[in-house]
Every structure is written in structure tokens, then in C-alpha cells.
Amino acid sequence: TIMGLKDIYMAFCLFGDRNNKGTMNGRQFQKFCRDNGLISGPNAQTDCDIFFKKIIPKGKRVMLYSHFRQACEILAKGIYGD
């Protein structure tokens, strides 16, 4: 079956936390980026951390689905252009 974006988001939210109700931490976001070939190279983990911190609101430690959608849009533009 083809998974929708929200299904993919929830699958990665559950990674390492089966009781998660829909928030994604930096480690889970890194796994999403790595597993989908969105980051690579020697600074990939650091770049992903910096990007994660730019997307989530100041003072927060997790992203919501709305932040994830925004992150995917920015990543797609960076990879494929406008």
C-alpha cells in the first residue's frame, strides 16, 4: 500500500517510542532523513540537528505534524528546486 505523509510521520514518531501520540524528536527526524536519503556526508547528523531546530518553535524539543510537513516542503525544494 502507498502510505500517506501523515502515516509516514506517525511511523517514524513510533520509532523507539511505541506509546507516542504524534510528536517527533530530533533522533526520530534524523532517522526519517537518513532512511529516505535526504541527508548524507560527514556532517549529515549535525546538519539534520540544525535543520530540526530551525523548524520547531523556540524552546520546544519535538515537532508536530504541521512542522514535519513544513520540513518536508523545505527539503523537497532544496533537492528538486521550486
N, C-alpha and C positions, 0 to 999 in steps of 0.2 A: 504494500500500500504506500501511497505517497503521503508523507507526513506534512502537515501544515507548519508554518513558522512557530505558532504557539505550542504545538506538540513537540517540536524540536527543543524549544526553550524549556519546557517542562521536563523533558528527558534529561537535559543537562543540569537542571536545578536539582533533580533527584540523585545525581551522581554524588556518592559519598554521604547522602542525607535522605534516606527513604521517606522521612516524615516531612520533607519540605513542602510548603504550601504555595510556592511560586516566587521565591526570591533567589537570585543568582549571586554568589560571591565571586571574588576575583579568581579563585582557583578553578571554579566551575566555568567561568568565562574563558580562562586560558585553555582549558580542555576543549571547549567548543571551538575556539580559534585554531588550535593545534590539530584537532581531529578533522577539521574541514579545510586544512591547508591555507588558512588565512594569515598565518604568521610563520616565519621561518628565519633561519640565520642565527648568528651568535647572540644577538640582543633581543631575540623574539620574546622571551619571558618579560624582560624589562619593558619593552615596547607595549606589550599587552597590558601590563600593570598601569603604565602611564595612560594609555587609552581608556582603560576601565575607570580610572579616577577622574578623567575628563568628562565622562558620560554621566556618572552618578552625581546626584546633588551633593554639595559640600557638606561634610560631616556624616554622610551615610557610608555604609560598608557593603551594601548589597544593591543590586539593580532589580527593578521591576520589569515586567514585560514591555512597558512603554519605552523604557531606557534601552532594552535589548533591541527593539525594533529600530530605534534611532541609531544604535551602534551598527546594526546590520546595514542600514542605509548608507552610513558614512563609509563603512568598509567596502561596500559594493562600488560606491563612487570612486574610491581610491584604487580599486582593482580594475574596474571597467570604464571609468570616466563617467561624465554626465550622460 
